[in-house]
Structures are given as C-alpha cells and as structure tokens.
Amino acid sequence: MAENKTKPTKVSVAGFLKTRATGQKLKDSQELVKLFKTLTGKPAKMWGPSIVGFDTYHYVYESGREGDAPVIGFSPRKSELVLYLAPYLDDKDLKSKLGRHKAGAGCLYIRTLDDIDRAVLEKLAKVSIAELRKRYPAKV
C-alpha cells in the first residue's frame, strides 16, 4: 500500500509563511494560526511542503489504507487560502452564512478573511474539530 505523502515535518511554520505569503495573505495566515491554535490547543506544524496543520488524528479506511492527518489546517496558495476541515462536514446552514467562498470535499477556498464572517468560520472550525475528535479519539 502506498505511503502517505503528507506527513508532519520539522520546517518552521513562521519561516514557511514568510516565504509563501505576503501582505494580506500573510496577515490572514497569521490570524488562522492563532485561531486554530486556540481551538485545538496545539501548536502549528508543517504537514508536507505546504499545509499548516494543527493536532493530529489517525484514520483507517475500510480498504485498509490508514494514516495520520491534521485535525484542521490551511495552505496559503497563490490565489486563495485553502482551509482543510473534516472531509465529510457538510453544514450547509453555516456555510451559507460564511460569505464569499468556494467549497470542496473537506476544503474551503477563500480569497481573504475579509470576504467571510470570522465568527461563522470559528463555528465551522469548532464543529469540524469536534466531529473529527469524536470519530477518531486520540489513543493515549
């Protein structure tokens, strides 16, 4: 079975953000770091070359494929910020109140945090984190 390519690295999150984001995108990224750290209680870590992730969960699919992934994260891309939420989270009510965004399976695409309602984003993030932690409890 193929090994997961997206794994935690030792790359500095602050260093990555300073090389990948400038201006408003850097400010938005720094704001997301603070928010997601507060919500998860865990520091930011780089996952692979471009995802800033928080906390971790271990999944096992029916196919037998398994791995680890961040509970929540984001990536500052050239044209937008990609926010990674629970892949099965489909809260249409909250998303309809979010503001200007696009959505994919477990992802939100936003141009800037000023395009969305930050309080709604925080609620979506809390729901996503809670659902992942419920489905994949941490092993002690």
Backbone bond lengths (Angstrom), bond angles and torsions (degrees), N, CA, C in turn:
res aa  C-N    CA-C-N  psi(-1)  N-CA   C-N-CA  omega(-1)  CA-C   N-CA-C  phi
1 M - - - 1.446 - - 1.529 108.73 -
2 A 1.323 115.53 140.00 1.463 121.01 -178.39 1.525 111.22 -65.70
3 E 1.312 113.93 143.17 1.463 120.08 179.68 1.528 109.61 -84.25
4 N 1.318 115.67 144.76 1.456 121.21 177.69 1.520 110.20 -61.66
5 K 1.318 117.64 134.69 1.458 121.53 178.50 1.525 112.08 -87.06
6 T 1.320 116.66 -26.62 1.459 120.71 -177.57 1.523 109.27 -92.98
7 K 1.316 114.92 102.17 1.471 122.54 -178.46 1.522 108.99 -130.73
8 P 1.326 116.16 158.71 1.471 118.13 175.63 1.526 110.89 -61.56
9 T 1.321 116.05 143.76 1.464 121.53 177.85 1.522 109.08 -124.45
10 K 1.286 116.33 176.69 1.464 121.42 178.21 1.533 111.70 -99.44
11 V 1.310 117.26 8.72 1.461 121.61 179.34 1.527 109.10 -65.94
12 S 1.314 116.51 140.45 1.461 122.34 178.91 1.529 110.11 -69.92
13 V 1.331 116.06 127.67 1.464 120.65 176.98 1.527 109.84 -63.26
14 A 1.328 117.55 -47.01 1.466 121.09 -179.79 1.523 110.65 -60.16
15 G 1.317 116.78 -43.12 1.460 120.84 178.72 1.517 111.77 -63.75
16 F 1.330 116.38 -43.48 1.467 120.74 177.69 1.517 110.48 -59.78
17 L 1.329 116.71 -48.16 1.468 120.15 -177.18 1.523 111.45 -62.16
18 K 1.326 117.14 -38.43 1.461 119.59 -179.19 1.523 112.33 -68.74
19 T 1.334 117.29 -24.93 1.464 119.57 178.15 1.524 112.21 -90.77
20 R 1.326 117.82 -21.33 1.470 121.19 -175.33 1.519 114.72 -106.33
21 A 1.312 117.83 -16.77 1.456 119.62 -175.46 1.520 109.80 -135.72
22 T 1.311 115.69 143.11 1.466 120.97 176.36 1.522 108.20 -134.75
23 G 1.304 115.63 166.38 1.457 121.05 174.42 1.518 113.30 53.04
24 Q 1.328 115.89 -131.03 1.454 121.85 -176.55 1.527 112.22 -62.26
25 K 1.324 117.47 -37.32 1.469 119.89 -179.56 1.529 110.95 -64.70
26 L 1.323 117.54 -36.31 1.467 120.83 176.36 1.526 110.08 -67.55
27 K 1.332 117.44 -44.45 1.471 120.60 178.06 1.528 110.61 -60.92
28 D 1.329 116.76 -44.50 1.466 120.65 179.22 1.527 110.53 -63.02
29 S 1.320 116.99 -40.97 1.466 121.16 179.47 1.527 110.68 -63.24
30 Q 1.318 116.47 -43.68 1.463 120.18 178.79 1.529 111.07 -64.65
31 E 1.326 117.16 -36.20 1.463 121.00 176.87 1.534 110.41 -66.37
32 L 1.333 117.12 -40.56 1.466 120.37 177.96 1.521 111.20 -65.03
33 V 1.331 116.88 -38.29 1.469 120.08 177.50 1.527 109.40 -58.73
34 K 1.317 117.21 -47.69 1.473 120.66 -179.87 1.524 111.34 -62.18
35 L 1.333 117.00 -46.39 1.460 121.14 -178.19 1.526 111.52 -62.60
36 F 1.319 117.05 -50.50 1.467 120.15 -175.53 1.525 111.46 -69.55
37 K 1.330 117.27 -32.58 1.470 120.01 175.35 1.522 110.14 -65.24
38 T 1.319 116.75 -42.37 1.460 121.17 178.30 1.531 110.70 -63.19
39 L 1.315 116.83 -44.94 1.463 120.71 -175.81 1.534 113.32 -70.50
40 T 1.334 116.96 -34.16 1.466 119.94 -177.96 1.524 112.62 -94.87
41 G 1.326 116.53 -23.47 1.458 119.90 -174.40 1.523 111.97 75.02
42 K 1.321 116.72 14.32 1.472 121.84 -177.91 1.527 110.01 -124.94
43 P 1.328 117.33 148.26 1.463 120.42 178.38 1.531 111.31 -74.00
44 A 1.309 114.60 160.94 1.466 120.87 176.76 1.520 109.93 -72.03
45 K 1.335 115.45 142.93 1.466 122.50 172.95 1.516 107.88 -135.60
46 M 1.298 114.99 149.86 1.460 119.14 173.83 1.528 108.60 -79.75
47 W 1.309 115.07 134.25 1.466 123.09 174.69 1.510 106.43 -117.15
48 G 1.330 115.91 114.77 1.452 119.21 -174.96 1.517 109.14 63.97
49 P 1.321 116.73 -161.89 1.463 118.90 -175.43 1.523 115.65 -80.92
50 S 1.375 118.47 -11.47 1.464 115.95 -171.28 1.531 116.88 -146.52
51 I 1.327 118.91 7.91 1.463 120.08 -179.79 1.521 109.64 -110.34
52 V 1.334 115.42 128.50 1.458 122.11 173.78 1.527 105.52 -94.58
53 G 1.332 116.12 113.19 1.455 120.31 -174.30 1.518 112.55 -119.17
54 F 1.332 114.32 159.68 1.461 121.85 -177.42 1.516 109.24 -132.44
55 D 1.331 116.00 132.77 1.458 122.54 -179.28 1.537 108.42 60.73
56 T 1.313 116.65 -177.76 1.460 120.18 -179.66 1.517 109.99 -153.12
57 Y 1.307 115.29 152.42 1.466 120.60 172.50 1.516 108.32 -138.53
58 H 1.320 115.00 154.58 1.462 121.18 179.93 1.525 108.07 -108.90
59 Y 1.322 116.48 126.25 1.462 121.17 -179.59 1.525 110.00 -114.79
60 V 1.321 114.79 153.05 1.464 122.32 173.56 1.525 106.07 -136.40
61 Y 1.322 116.72 120.47 1.465 121.21 177.93 1.521 110.16 -86.86
62 E 1.329 116.17 162.00 1.465 120.80 177.69 1.526 111.15 -58.71
63 S 1.315 116.75 -28.67 1.467 121.53 -179.54 1.527 111.98 -70.03
64 G 1.348 115.99 -14.08 1.454 120.24 -176.60 1.514 112.62 101.35
65 R 1.322 116.49 -15.20 1.464 119.50 177.51 1.524 108.31 -65.96
66 E 1.325 116.20 137.22 1.452 120.58 179.14 1.513 110.04 -144.49
67 G 1.302 114.96 164.03 1.453 119.51 179.68 1.506 111.25 177.05
68 D 1.306 114.89 -173.28 1.451 122.35 178.43 1.520 108.45 -117.92
69 A 1.310 115.43 149.78 1.459 121.28 179.19 1.525 108.39 -148.70
70 P 1.326 115.92 157.94 1.465 117.76 175.88 1.530 110.01 -70.87
71 V 1.320 116.66 146.39 1.461 121.52 177.81 1.527 110.01 -65.21
72 I 1.317 116.49 -38.79 1.464 122.16 176.67 1.519 107.20 -151.89
73 G 1.316 117.07 152.96 1.455 119.19 -179.96 1.514 111.85 -170.02
74 F 1.324 114.55 -176.22 1.460 120.58 177.85 1.516 109.62 -157.55
75 S 1.320 114.12 164.74 1.454 120.55 176.04 1.524 108.63 -140.86
76 P 1.337 117.25 125.20 1.463 119.47 176.15 1.528 109.16 -80.87
77 R 1.301 116.35 106.39 1.459 121.30 178.77 1.522 109.28 -96.38
78 K 1.302 116.05 170.41 1.461 120.82 -175.66 1.532 112.41 -55.70
79 S 1.327 117.43 -47.75 1.462 119.39 -174.25 1.525 114.31 -101.81
80 E 1.342 117.59 -11.80 1.461 119.53 -175.91 1.519 111.19 -161.87
81 L 1.317 114.82 169.16 1.458 121.70 171.14 1.523 107.24 -97.27
82 V 1.309 116.28 134.96 1.459 120.72 175.94 1.525 106.70 -108.88
83 L 1.323 116.23 122.06 1.458 122.15 178.62 1.518 108.46 -104.26
84 Y 1.327 116.48 129.69 1.458 121.95 -177.86 1.523 109.50 -102.29
85 L 1.333 115.31 115.54 1.451 123.29 179.35 1.522 108.71 -114.62
86 A 1.332 116.55 -176.48 1.464 120.41 175.91 1.534 108.21 -56.80
87 P 1.329 118.37 131.33 1.465 120.73 -173.84 1.519 114.37 -64.47
88 Y 1.310 119.09 -20.35 1.463 121.84 -176.99 1.521 111.27 -106.06
89 L 1.324 117.21 6.34 1.460 121.32 -179.29 1.527 108.91 -72.14
90 D 1.321 116.95 117.64 1.456 120.55 -178.49 1.520 109.09 -132.95
91 D 1.308 116.65 60.64 1.459 121.92 -178.82 1.524 108.34 -87.43
92 K 1.328 115.11 85.98 1.465 120.56 -177.07 1.524 111.99 -62.19
93 D 1.345 117.61 -33.92 1.453 120.86 -179.35 1.529 110.81 -62.81
94 L 1.334 116.49 -50.87 1.468 119.11 179.27 1.521 110.95 -65.74
95 K 1.321 116.88 -43.70 1.468 119.63 -178.46 1.525 111.36 -62.08
96 S 1.333 117.30 -33.40 1.465 119.90 179.75 1.526 111.18 -67.95
97 K 1.320 117.66 -22.12 1.466 122.52 179.90 1.524 112.46 -95.90
98 L 1.321 116.83 -5.31 1.463 121.18 -172.53 1.522 113.24 -67.53
99 G 1.302 117.06 -40.67 1.459 120.29 -173.80 1.515 109.52 115.35
100 R 1.311 115.61 -161.48 1.470 122.03 -174.07 1.532 111.07 -69.26
101 H 1.321 115.55 113.11 1.464 121.30 178.84 1.523 109.39 -161.68
102 K 1.310 115.76 167.52 1.463 123.32 168.30 1.517 105.81 -119.47
103 A 1.309 116.62 153.38 1.466 119.88 -178.90 1.516 110.18 -129.28
104 G 1.325 114.89 144.01 1.450 122.47 173.08 1.516 107.41 -129.72
105 A 1.307 116.81 -171.92 1.465 120.94 179.19 1.526 109.32 -67.07
106 G 1.335 116.19 101.10 1.450 120.51 178.59 1.512 114.97 78.46
107 C 1.342 117.33 8.81 1.464 120.07 -178.58 1.519 110.84 -130.04
108 L 1.311 114.57 146.22 1.456 121.88 168.75 1.519 106.65 -119.08
109 Y 1.307 116.31 135.90 1.456 121.90 178.33 1.522 107.58 -113.70
110 I 1.328 115.67 119.54 1.459 119.77 179.06 1.526 109.42 -132.04
111 R 1.312 114.95 145.90 1.459 119.14 179.86 1.523 110.39 -76.70
112 T 1.352 116.26 -44.40 1.454 121.56 179.60 1.528 108.60 -153.21
113 L 1.306 117.34 153.61 1.467 120.51 178.21 1.523 111.66 -63.52
114 D 1.323 117.64 -23.46 1.458 120.17 177.92 1.529 112.37 -68.82
115 D 1.335 117.78 -14.77 1.466 122.07 178.34 1.523 112.95 -82.40
116 I 1.332 116.54 -9.37 1.466 119.33 -175.07 1.524 111.25 -127.10
117 D 1.311 115.04 166.25 1.458 121.86 175.54 1.531 107.35 -85.99
118 R 1.310 116.87 112.14 1.462 121.61 -175.81 1.532 112.37 -62.26
119 A 1.331 117.16 -34.66 1.471 119.83 178.59 1.527 110.60 -65.33
120 V 1.319 117.00 -38.06 1.472 120.58 177.41 1.530 109.64 -68.75
121 L 1.326 117.37 -40.31 1.466 120.20 176.19 1.522 110.20 -58.46
122 E 1.323 116.81 -44.30 1.465 120.16 179.87 1.534 110.58 -61.73
123 K 1.318 117.66 -41.32 1.473 120.72 177.96 1.521 110.83 -63.78
124 L 1.334 117.02 -44.73 1.466 120.47 177.64 1.527 111.05 -59.61
125 A 1.320 116.08 -44.12 1.467 120.81 179.97 1.526 110.61 -62.39
126 K 1.334 117.13 -43.71 1.467 120.50 179.05 1.528 111.63 -61.81
127 V 1.329 116.92 -43.69 1.464 121.28 178.93 1.529 109.93 -62.47
128 S 1.310 116.36 -44.13 1.462 121.32 -179.47 1.529 111.48 -62.62
129 I 1.323 116.40 -47.66 1.467 121.36 -179.54 1.523 110.26 -61.82
130 A 1.319 116.66 -45.82 1.473 120.92 -179.19 1.528 110.86 -62.37
131 E 1.308 117.02 -42.06 1.469 120.61 -178.28 1.531 110.92 -66.42
132 L 1.318 117.36 -43.65 1.469 119.62 178.33 1.519 111.20 -64.23
133 R 1.309 117.78 -41.99 1.458 120.91 -179.81 1.531 111.03 -67.05
134 K 1.327 117.07 -31.92 1.466 120.42 177.29 1.529 110.56 -71.24
135 R 1.309 116.55 -44.23 1.474 120.79 -178.65 1.522 113.22 -73.05
136 Y 1.322 116.02 -31.48 1.461 121.01 -176.26 1.531 109.32 -129.12
137 P 1.331 118.11 73.89 1.461 119.26 -178.48 1.531 111.09 -61.93
138 A 1.312 115.33 143.60 1.468 120.84 -179.78 1.528 109.80 -66.22
139 K 1.314 115.24 138.97 1.464 120.17 175.13 1.508 108.35 -88.48
140 V 1.309 115.46 130.71 1.468 119.79 -178.28 1.507 110.38 -96.10
